[in-house]
Amino acid sequence: MTDALILRDNARAQLEQIKDLETGIEYLNKVRAIEVWVKAEKKDAELQNIVAEQKLRTQRILGRLLAESEKNKGTRGQLNGRDSSGNYQKESPEEQPPKLADLGITPKESHVFQQIAKIPDEKFEAFITEKKTAVDRAVGELTTAGALRLAKGAHVSNNSGENEWYTPPQYIESARKVMGRIDLDPASSECANKIVKAKKFFDEETNGLEQKWTGCIWMNPPYAQPLINKFIDKLETEQYEQAIVLVNNATETKWGQKLLSMAAVVCFHTGRIRFVDPDGALGDAPLQGQMIAYIGKNYKEFIGEFKQYGICLRKGV
């Protein structure tokens, strides 16, 4: 495909040609078409990564243009300078910024692009470099969802914003069956708690790391370092009845070892959990599997409920 070869050889120069929203959207659609083709034809990982990076960079440019358009929207149609007769003029209709629908952009896409655009340049470039280092893995990680996690923190890092991903409801309900209730989610948000329905939650602003944890706890902590270490350390020192914790199955890490040492039972999930957005739509499967740890006395109830999700191993057995 000629377009794919042009993109491979001249990617940055093509980005520099994007000066307005219409051009940006047209180019993004072209890149998306190339992306479909290279995946269908199972082209080499390097080309797939180039296309994935180009899509992200285009979305980032569009995010900046959209933010600028929204900023200017408030002044559009206002009175400008006087004409030769001394009368104030309004901007002509053709100078009004284009509507999202006319551009073929949904409000959700606009929000996503602007979130990606807010990532500091140094952090964004580090993200690109990191994901391209391991070429075979980058195809799965160099994504819009990955950039959104970077914009907000890591996966479910602070559980805020309409475009983050949350635990599917069935796991929350299973946790509630085991513990009887969920008193606290210390790493949540108002949006996330619509699914968890904890009696109390702490978000990024109230900062669960600085609060007291009590009762029966559900936690899907931030996966970014050093936050995950801090949340697991906090879990070790607080006084509470029970806790169920969903994390990546990083058993080799210090925090993973610490969580395993605290847990009465651990469920190693079969396959990878596909997290959901606030509307209930399933996301892609993550690159790593998950484990669900239980701390408390109801280990028999935990095994009985969570064995449907994977192998449950009890400490010392």
Secondary structure as the mmCIF struct_conf table of DSSP 4:
data_model
#
loop_
_struct_conf.conf_type_id
_struct_conf.id
_struct_conf.beg_label_comp_id
_struct_conf.beg_label_asym_id
_struct_conf.beg_label_seq_id
_struct_conf.end_label_comp_id
_struct_conf.end_label_asym_id
_struct_conf.end_label_seq_id
HELX_RH_AL_P HELX_RH_AL_P1 THR A 2 GLU A 16
TURN_TY1_P TURN_TY1_P1 GLN A 17 GLN A 17
BEND BEND1 ASP A 20 ASP A 20
HELX_RH_AL_P HELX_RH_AL_P2 LEU A 21 ALA A 40
TURN_TY1_P TURN_TY1_P2 GLU A 41 LYS A 42
HELX_RH_AL_P HELX_RH_AL_P3 ALA A 45 LYS A 73
TURN_TY1_P TURN_TY1_P3 GLY A 74 GLY A 77
BEND BEND2 GLN A 78 GLN A 78
STRN STRN1 LEU A 79 ARG A 82
TURN_TY1_P TURN_TY1_P4 SER A 84 SER A 85
BEND BEND3 GLY A 86 GLY A 86
STRN STRN2 TYR A 88 LYS A 90
HELX_RH_3T_P HELX_RH_3T_P1 PRO A 93 GLU A 95
BEND BEND4 GLN A 96 GLN A 96
HELX_LH_PP_P HELX_LH_PP_P1 PRO A 97 LYS A 99
HELX_RH_AL_P HELX_RH_AL_P4 LEU A 100 LEU A 103
TURN_TY1_P TURN_TY1_P5 GLY A 104 GLY A 104
HELX_RH_AL_P HELX_RH_AL_P5 PRO A 107 ALA A 117
TURN_TY1_P TURN_TY1_P6 LYS A 118 LYS A 118
BEND BEND5 ILE A 119 ILE A 119
HELX_RH_AL_P HELX_RH_AL_P6 ASP A 121 THR A 133
BEND BEND6 ALA A 134 ALA A 134
HELX_RH_AL_P HELX_RH_AL_P7 VAL A 135 GLU A 141
BEND BEND7 LEU A 142 THR A 143
HELX_RH_AL_P HELX_RH_AL_P8 THR A 144 LYS A 152
BEND BEND8 GLY A 153 ALA A 154
TURN_TY1_P TURN_TY1_P7 HIS A 155 VAL A 156
BEND BEND9 SER A 157 ASN A 158
BEND BEND10 GLY A 161 GLY A 161
TURN_TY1_P TURN_TY1_P8 GLU A 162 ASN A 163
STRN STRN3 TYR A 166 TYR A 166
HELX_RH_AL_P HELX_RH_AL_P9 PRO A 169 MET A 179
BEND BEND11 GLY A 180 GLY A 180
STRN STRN4 LEU A 184 ASP A 185
BEND BEND12 PRO A 186 ALA A 187
TURN_TY1_P TURN_TY1_P9 GLU A 190 ALA A 192
HELX_RH_AL_P HELX_RH_AL_P10 ASN A 193 VAL A 196
BEND BEND13 LYS A 199 LYS A 199
STRN STRN5 LYS A 200 PHE A 201
TURN_TY1_P TURN_TY1_P10 GLU A 204 THR A 206
HELX_RH_3T_P HELX_RH_3T_P2 GLY A 208 GLU A 210
BEND BEND14 GLN A 211 GLN A 211
BEND BEND15 GLY A 215 GLY A 215
STRN STRN6 CYS A 216 MET A 219
BEND BEND16 ALA A 224 ALA A 224
TURN_TY1_P TURN_TY1_P11 GLN A 225 PRO A 226
HELX_RH_AL_P HELX_RH_AL_P11 LEU A 227 THR A 237
BEND BEND17 GLU A 238 GLU A 238
BEND BEND18 GLU A 241 GLU A 241
STRN STRN7 GLN A 242 ASN A 248
TURN_TY1_P TURN_TY1_P12 THR A 251 GLU A 252
BEND BEND19 THR A 253 THR A 253
HELX_RH_AL_P HELX_RH_AL_P12 LYS A 254 MET A 262
BEND BEND20 ALA A 264 ALA A 264
STRN STRN8 VAL A 265 HIS A 269
BEND BEND21 THR A 270 GLY A 271
STRN STRN9 VAL A 276 VAL A 276
TURN_TY1_P TURN_TY1_P13 PRO A 278 ASP A 279
STRN STRN10 LEU A 282 LEU A 282
HELX_LH_PP_P HELX_LH_PP_P2 ASP A 284 PRO A 286
BEND BEND22 LEU A 287 GLN A 288
STRN STRN11 GLN A 290 ILE A 295
BEND BEND23 GLY A 296 LYS A 297
HELX_RH_AL_P HELX_RH_AL_P13 TYR A 299 PHE A 306
TURN_TY1_P TURN_TY1_P14 LYS A 307 TYR A 309
STRN STRN12 GLY A 310 ARG A 314
TURN_TY1_P TURN_TY1_P15 LYS A 315 GLY A 316
#
